[in-house]
Amino acid sequence: MITEYKPINDLFTATCRVIMGLRDKKPLDLVIIKGKGSAYYMSHYDKKLVHIKKGSSWYILNEPPNEKGEYRLFYPSKLFFGQAIWVPREHFTIIQ
C-alpha cells in the first residue's frame, strides 16, 4: 500500500499502528471529541465538511497543527482505510 504520496503513506502507517498494534517512536494518542450530539469538521482528503458524533474516539496523528491551529485526527473505519479530519485543539480531550 506504500505509494509516492506522503499523506497516504502516513495514514497507512497510522492504520497499521492502530489496528495491528505496531508502534514506532510513540503510540498514537487517543482523543475524545468534546460534547454531546453531533458536529461537522473538515475532511482532510475530501475537503468537505463531514458529520461526526461528539463523544467519539479518534487518534491524533503525531504532527504539528495546520495554519489554523487544527490537528489532524484519524479514525480507522476499515482495515487500511480510515477517515481524517481537522479539529481545533479546544474541541477534543487527549485521554491516552
Phi, psi and omega per residue, in radians:
M1 nan -0.125 3.133
I2 -1.179 2.273 -3.095
T3 -2.169 -3.115 3.102
E4 -1.411 -0.079 -3.098
Y5 -1.723 1.967 -3.071
K6 -0.994 -0.780 -3.133
P7 -1.045 -0.666 3.122
I8 -1.180 -0.717 3.109
N9 -1.086 -0.693 3.131
D10 -1.085 -0.763 3.132
L11 -1.209 -0.630 3.068
F12 -1.061 -0.801 3.115
T13 -1.091 -0.747 3.119
A14 -1.078 -0.740 3.123
T15 -1.076 -0.778 3.116
C16 -1.054 -0.726 -3.123
R17 -1.133 -0.672 -3.107
V18 -1.321 -0.912 -3.004
I19 -1.323 -0.745 -3.060
M20 -1.706 -0.040 3.125
G21 1.324 0.260 3.104
L22 -1.300 2.395 -3.114
R23 -2.366 2.442 3.025
D24 -1.871 -2.039 -3.075
K25 -1.107 -0.734 -3.049
K26 -2.651 2.385 3.095
P27 -1.173 2.738 3.078
L28 -1.224 2.400 3.102
D29 -1.411 2.434 3.084
L30 -1.536 2.397 3.118
V31 -2.259 2.762 3.066
I32 -2.081 2.276 3.049
I33 -1.224 2.200 -3.077
K34 -1.211 2.618 3.009
G35 1.714 -3.033 3.100
K36 -2.242 2.749 -3.124
G37 1.668 -2.389 -3.108
S38 -2.414 2.931 3.131
A39 -2.642 2.940 3.086
Y40 -2.155 2.285 3.097
Y41 -2.285 2.730 -3.115
M42 -1.285 2.258 3.069
S43 -1.313 2.410 -3.126
H44 -1.148 -0.744 -3.053
Y45 -1.630 -0.735 -3.092
D46 -1.360 -0.314 -3.118
K47 0.984 0.684 3.070
K48 -2.457 2.827 3.120
L49 -1.264 2.383 3.109
V50 -2.139 2.572 -3.130
H51 -1.382 2.230 -3.127
I52 -2.243 2.433 3.070
K53 -1.465 2.164 3.067
K54 -1.156 2.594 -3.069
G55 1.551 -0.071 -3.136
S56 -1.406 2.740 -3.122
S57 -1.669 2.390 3.114
W58 -2.392 2.943 3.036
Y59 -1.947 2.357 3.098
I60 -1.582 2.236 -3.128
L61 -1.324 2.551 -3.089
N62 -1.397 1.332 3.119
E63 -2.668 2.785 -3.128
P64 -1.226 2.797 3.109
P65 -1.201 2.842 3.098
N66 -1.337 -3.050 -3.086
E67 -1.142 -0.330 3.092
K68 -1.583 -0.034 -3.107
G69 1.447 0.291 3.133
E70 -1.653 2.573 3.124
Y71 -1.832 2.604 3.122
R72 -1.550 2.061 3.092
L73 -1.827 2.585 -3.036
F74 -2.241 2.404 3.070
Y75 -2.246 2.030 3.114
P76 -1.354 1.869 -3.091
S77 -1.553 -0.551 3.101
K78 -2.516 2.903 3.127
L79 -0.976 2.094 3.134
F80 1.165 0.253 3.045
F81 -2.310 2.780 3.117
G82 -3.043 -3.022 -3.124
Q83 -2.170 2.422 3.092
A84 -2.167 2.301 -3.134
I85 -2.291 2.763 3.072
W86 -1.761 2.174 -3.061
V87 -2.333 2.302 3.060
P88 -1.093 2.575 -3.072
R89 -1.010 -0.610 -3.107
E90 -1.289 -0.097 -3.124
H91 -1.649 -0.053 3.133
F92 -2.460 2.794 3.114
T93 -2.100 2.261 3.075
I94 -1.404 2.207 -3.097
I95 -1.971 -0.051 -3.116
Q96 -2.457 nan nan
